[in-house]
Structure formats: structure tokens, C-alpha cells
Amino acid sequence: MRKENLPIKVCPICQRSFKWRKKWRLNWEKVKYCSKKCSSKK
């Protein structure tokens, strides 16, 4: 995949957009938060 074609999501906590990362390749559908910090603020 090219960098400009990567999927993007918006974090529900901070409202920032974040792109697909290789470490999320197996569970991209389940990823909701951009970082551990946002994840802990649920």
C-alpha cells in the first residue's frame, strides 16, 4: 500500500485522525483510539 492510500479513522476521544499502522494490520477493524492515552480515557 502507498502512504497516501492508507485507511484513516477518527479518534472518538481527541477527534484527531490517525492512519493505518503495520502493527494494526490484523485487527484494524477493532482499533478505535489513536493512542494508549486516549484508550485509557474511555
Summary of the structure (lengths in Angstrom):
residues: 42
radius of gyration: 10.5
end to end distance: 31.1
largest distance: 31.9
contacts: 71
relative contact order: 0.25
helix: 33%
strand: 14%
